[in-house]
Amino acid sequence: MTRKTYFLNMGPAHPAMHGVVRLILELEGERIINTEVEIGYLHRAFEKHAETETWNNAIPYTDRLNYVSPLINNVGFCLAAEKIAGLTVPERGQYIRVIACEISRVADHLTCIGANAMELGAFTVFLYLMEARELLYRLIDDLCGARVTTDYARIGGVKADLPVGFAEKFRAIAPQIRKLVADSEALLTKNRIFLDRVEGVGVLSREDGLAYGITGPFLRSTGIPYDVRRAHPYLVYDRLDFEIPVGSRGDNLDRYLVRLAEIEQSLRLVEQCFKAMPEGPHSLAAWDMKDAFNFQDMGKNGNTALLPRCLANTCRTLAGAGRDKAPGLLVQDPALVMPPKEETYGSIEGLMNQFERVMWSWGARIPAGEAYHAVEGGNGELGFHIVSDGSDRAYRVRCRPPCLFIMAALPKLLKGSYVADVVATFGSVNMIAGELDR
């Protein structure tokens, strides 16, 4: 009897493919014989963009890599540049970066689990986890003035200190997030319909995971406890206590359970940072403050006598950027670091320094050299290899996107499964096209 197969396009228009990837399935009935993965539907040319902008001006492009956890991307790029320059961010700045990264990681895992559950029919779980993510997005909005395109880290530190009451806001929402996650777990983890869709499906062996260069929750689901934060500690992760959740079977169920456990570990890390982080300067009295736009208007009108006696009461996009915050937060090197906003608005030197830091051929100059620095992204090892020729921008930027290697292994994961299994397996990949196609 002649064996007959046929080809089926799944994506890019298929809802589960999110419009950014195309799978060409070779089928025998509904069983998948072979798969061809076609990427590149959201190519952003991140690496070339980063090579055409000055060092700090390239940071907004990193937001668009993994746009579900952009704060981690910001920090990873800055750490690589700082490695070349030999810069060490002050302790408070390091703790703030960890807080930002772990909040972003929780948002990433909530999105992955929630979206995958929705595509498998568990719409209530999606609503619960999006409610939890919304709480974090509001916190991120308070931190940097944006929900998704954060642009928070800077070479030598971060854009601004933590807003007043930030720790209290986190402590208020943490129990709500834990409850929403627990409610979702109660709906899914022992649900027979969900288990039938994910248990024993999309199995990745340890050997294949290592051979393909896969990292992150995908690799840890096979039982290998590789985590960049523990294997190659950066910032202050070596001072913090956290566990590395692992699975044993490497299937879709284990990947779901690993991400679920990592949410709790990230919340614990943030709570530890708030306890261990050095205290910053106290808040200034209200009469000592003026709005930043008032500084600008006063300068235009020639009323400069009062400027040295005041500090800027900035909007939340600039909150914490004051002169009193900078000594404990940023590397004090005017050749690399943006000046506080009230100096930009209140003195000619500050205005000139700001202008020079952002203008082509006048920007910060990293010494010639090259470095690779990796951070633990939402999907695994996110690395930046940067080459500097001593100019005001990178000579060469290369990004190691963690989900590229998982997508390379997708045909092996899908072979022998059914068409309906594609949704569950592809959802567990947590493919972020901006990072994949970079």
Long-range contacts (C-beta under 8 A, 24 or more apart in sequence): 3-28, 4-28, 5-33, 8-419, 10-419, 10-422, 12-41, 15-119, 16-119, 16-422, 16-423, 16-426, 16-427, 17-426, 18-431, 18-433, 20-431, 20-433, 20-437, 21-407, 21-431, 21-433, 21-436, 23-410, 23-414, 23-422, 23-426, 25-414, 25-419, 25-422, 27-419, 30-418, 30-419, 30-420, 31-416, 31-417, 31-418, 32-414, 32-415, 32-416, 32-417, 32-418, 32-419, 32-421, 32-422, 33-415, 34-411, 34-415, 35-410, 35-411, 35-414, 35-415, 36-411, 37-407, 37-408, 37-410, 37-411, 39-407, 39-433, 39-436, 39-437, 40-437, 41-433, 41-437, 42-433, 42-434, 42-436, 42-437, 43-437, 43-438, 44-434, 44-437, 44-438, 45-438, 46-397, 46-399, 46-434, 46-438, 47-396, 47-397, 47-398, 47-399, 47-438, 50-77, 50-394, 50-397, 51-393, 51-394, 51-395, 51-396, 51-397, 52-393, 53-393, 54-357, 54-358, 54-359, 54-360, 54-363, 54-364, 54-392, 54-393, 55-81, 55-155, 55-336, 55-363, 55-364, 55-366, 55-392, 55-393, 55-394, 56-154, 56-155, 56-338, 56-357, 56-358, 56-363, 56-364, 57-358, 57-363, 58-393, 58-394, 58-397, 59-151, 59-153, 59-154, 59-155, 60-149, 60-151, 63-148, 63-149, 63-150, 63-151, 64-149, 64-434, 65-382, 65-399, 65-401, 65-432, 65-434, 65-435, 65-438, 66-108, 66-377, 66-378, 66-379, 66-382, 66-432, 66-434, 66-435, 67-148, 67-149, 67-432, 67-434, 68-107, 68-108, 68-111, 68-112, 68-378, 68-432, 69-101, 69-104, 69-105, 69-107, 69-108, 69-377, 69-378, 70-104, 70-148, 70-149, 70-150, 71-100, 71-101, 71-103, 71-104, 71-140, 71-150, 71-152, 71-153, 72-101, 72-104, 72-105, 72-375, 72-376, 72-377, 72-378, 72-382, 73-377, 73-382, 74-100, 74-150, 74-151, 74-152, 74-153, 75-100, 75-101, 75-153, 75-235, 75-375, 76-373, 76-374, 76-375, 76-377, 76-382, 76-383, 76-384, 77-153, 77-384, 77-386, 78-153, 78-154, 78-155, 78-156, 79-234, 79-235, 79-373, 79-375, 79-384, 80-371, 80-372, 80-373, 80-384, 80-385, 80-386, 81-155, 81-366, 81-386, 81-388, 81-394, 82-155, 82-156, 83-371, 83-373, 84-366, 84-367, 84-369, 84-370, 84-371, 84-386, 84-388, 85-155, 85-336, 85-366, 85-367, 86-367, 87-155, 87-156, 87-331, 87-333, 87-336, 88-331, 89-156, 89-157, 89-235, 89-331, 90-157, 90-328, 90-329, 90-330, 90-331, 91-236, 91-277, 91-278, 92-161, 92-277, 92-278, 92-280, 92-328, 92-329, 93-157, 93-158, 93-329, 93-330, 94-235, 94-236, 95-235, 95-236, 95-273, 95-276, 95-277, 95-278, 96-158, 96-161, 96-162, 96-277, 96-329, 97-153, 97-158, 97-235, 98-235, 98-236, 98-237, 98-240, 98-269, 98-270, 98-273, 99-162, 99-270, 99-273, 99-274, 99-277, 100-140, 100-143, 100-150, 100-152, 100-153, 100-158, 101-235, 101-375, 102-266, 102-267, 102-269, 102-270, 102-273, 103-136, 103-139, 103-140, 103-170, 103-266, 103-270, 104-140, 104-150, 104-378, 105-262, 105-266, 105-376, 105-378, 106-136, 106-177, 106-263, 106-266, 106-267, 107-133, 107-136, 107-137, 107-140, 108-378, 108-379, 108-430, 109-217, 109-259, 109-260, 109-262, 109-263, 109-266, 109-378, 110-136, 110-181, 110-263, 112-259, 112-378, 112-427, 112-428, 112-430, 113-184, 113-256, 113-259, 113-260, 114-184, 115-427, 116-256, 116-424, 116-427, 116-428, 117-184, 117-188, 117-194, 119-423, 119-424, 119-427, 120-194, 120-197, 120-198, 120-423, 120-424, 120-427, 121-193, 122-187, 122-188, 122-191, 122-194, 124-187, 125-184, 125-187, 125-188, 128-180, 128-183, 128-184, 128-187, 129-180, 129-181, 129-184, 131-180, 132-176, 132-177, 132-180, 132-181, 135-173, 135-176, 135-177, 136-173, 136-177, 139-166, 139-169, 139-170, 139-173, 141-316, 142-166, 142-169, 142-316, 142-319, 144-317, 145-315, 145-316, 145-317, 145-318, 145-319, 146-317, 154-330, 154-337, 154-338, 155-336, 155-337, 155-364, 155-366, 156-330, 156-331, 156-333, 156-336, 156-337, 157-329, 157-330, 157-331, 157-337, 158-329, 158-330, 159-318, 159-321, 160-318, 160-319, 160-320, 160-321, 160-325, 160-329, 161-280, 161-319, 161-320, 161-321, 161-325, 161-328, 161-329, 162-280, 162-320, 163-316, 163-319, 163-320, 164-283, 164-319, 167-274, 170-270, 170-271, 170-274, 171-271, 171-274, 174-267, 174-270, 174-271, 177-263, 177-267, 178-264, 178-267, 181-260, 181-263, 181-264, 185-260, 188-256, 189-257, 189-260, 195-253, 197-252, 197-420, 197-421, 197-424, 198-251, 198-252, 198-253, 198-256, 198-424, 198-428, 199-251, 199-252, 199-253, 200-249, 200-251, 200-253, 201-251, 201-252, 201-253, 201-417, 201-421, 201-424, 201-425, 202-251, 202-252, 202-255, 202-413, 202-414, 202-417, 202-421, 202-424, 202-425, 202-428, 203-249, 203-250, 203-251, 203-413, 204-250, 204-251, 204-409, 204-412, 204-413, 205-250, 206-250, 208-409, 208-412, 209-250, 209-409, 212-405, 212-406, 212-408, 212-409, 213-405, 214-380, 214-402, 214-405, 214-406, 214-409, 215-379, 215-380, 215-381, 215-402, 215-405, 216-376, 216-377, 216-378, 216-379, 216-380, 216-381, 216-402, 217-255, 217-258, 217-259, 217-262, 217-379, 217-380, 217-430, 218-255, 218-379, 218-380, 218-406, 218-428, 218-429, 219-380, 220-244, 220-245, 220-246, 220-247, 220-258, 221-246, 221-247, 221-249, 221-250, 221-251, 221-254, 221-255, 221-257, 221-258, 222-246, 222-247, 222-248, 222-249, 222-250, 222-254, 223-247, 223-248, 223-250, 227-376, 228-374, 228-375, 228-376, 228-381, 229-375, 229-376, 232-374, 234-373, 234-375, 236-273, 236-276, 239-276, 240-269, 240-272, 240-273, 240-276, 241-268, 241-272, 242-268, 242-269, 252-424, 252-425, 252-427, 252-428, 255-428, 256-428, 278-328, 280-325, 280-328, 280-329, 281-324, 281-325, 281-327, 281-328, 284-311, 284-322, 284-324, 289-313, 292-318, 292-341, 292-342, 292-345, 295-342, 295-345, 295-346, 296-345, 299-345, 299-346, 304-346, 307-345, 307-346, 307-347, 308-346, 308-347, 310-342, 310-346, 311-342, 312-340, 312-341, 312-342, 312-345, 312-346, 314-341, 314-342, 335-364, 335-365, 336-364, 336-366, 337-364, 360-392, 361-392, 362-392, 363-392, 363-393, 364-392, 365-390, 365-391, 365-392, 366-390, 366-394, 370-396, 374-400, 377-402, 377-435, 378-430, 378-432, 379-403, 379-406, 379-430, 379-432, 379-435, 380-405, 380-406, 382-435, 399-435, 399-438, 401-435, 401-436, 401-438, 402-435, 403-429, 403-430, 403-431, 403-432, 403-435, 403-436, 404-435, 404-436, 406-431, 407-431, 407-436
